[in-house]
Amino acid sequence: MAIHYVAEADEILEGKSKIVQIEGRSIGIYRIGDTYYALHNRCPHEGAPLCKGPVCGTTLPSDVYAYEFGRKGELVRCPWHGWEFDIKTGKSLFDEKVRARSYKVQVDEGKIGIML
């Protein structure tokens, strides 16, 4: 597995992302806290540029007529049809079998590397 260094760690602010190209693949890098995650920039539904969608949260299971918002900054919403994916795992919120491809990220001496 090769590591491709694509950005400086301080380039990506908390809750933000950066889209990079590696070997013909478009990949979004996200920062949640002090940890970095990477997702393929393609929604599995209809191929939308997933990483151009907003970083968001979602409503959590709650009582009737009560809406509890949570997971702020942990999800990305597809810009075309609103499908939501967990940035940390790539899993969709509606079906564990549907997922965006995720990549391992390694930070060395302030440089972000994606493992392909």
WOGI-V616558 format. One record per residue. RES is the residue in one small letter. SS is DSSP state (hx for helix, st for strand, lp for the rest). PSI is psi in whole degrees, 0 to 359 (* if undefined). Layout:
# WOGI-V616558
[[RES:SS:PSI] [RES:SS:PSI]]
This chain:
# WOGI-V616558
[[m:lp:123] [a:lp:145] [i:st:129] [h:st:113] [y:st:122] [v:st:348] [a:st:162] [e:st:142] [a:hx:324] [d:hx:357] [e:hx:331] [i:lp:113] [l:lp:160] [e:lp:129] [g:lp:5] [k:lp:175] [s:st:168] [k:st:135] [i:st:130] [v:st:162] [q:st:128] [i:st:119] [e:lp:45] [g:lp:3] [r:st:138] [s:st:124] [i:st:133] [g:st:131] [i:st:131] [y:st:151] [r:st:123] [i:st:111] [g:lp:233] [d:lp:15] [t:st:144] [y:st:144] [y:st:156] [a:st:135] [l:st:146] [h:st:133] [n:lp:55] [r:lp:119] [c:lp:133] [p:lp:349] [h:lp:296] [e:lp:21] [g:lp:18] [a:lp:156] [p:lp:85] [l:hx:317] [c:hx:0] [k:hx:356] [g:lp:165] [p:lp:145] [v:st:131] [c:st:190] [g:st:197] [t:st:170] [t:st:142] [l:st:160] [p:lp:133] [s:lp:177] [d:lp:163] [v:lp:135] [y:lp:9] [a:lp:131] [y:lp:116] [e:st:121] [f:st:139] [g:st:182] [r:st:30] [k:st:129] [g:st:6] [e:st:356] [l:st:153] [v:st:137] [r:st:127] [c:lp:131] [p:lp:343] [w:lp:311] [h:lp:4] [g:lp:9] [w:lp:138] [e:st:137] [f:st:142] [d:st:121] [i:lp:327] [k:lp:328] [t:lp:339] [g:lp:353] [k:st:142] [s:st:159] [l:lp:340] [f:lp:342] [d:lp:117] [e:lp:340] [k:lp:341] [v:lp:124] [r:st:154] [a:lp:144] [r:lp:135] [s:st:156] [y:st:148] [k:st:142] [v:st:139] [q:st:135] [v:st:121] [d:st:121] [e:lp:42] [g:lp:5] [k:st:136] [i:st:125] [g:st:139] [i:st:133] [m:st:122] [l:lp:*]]
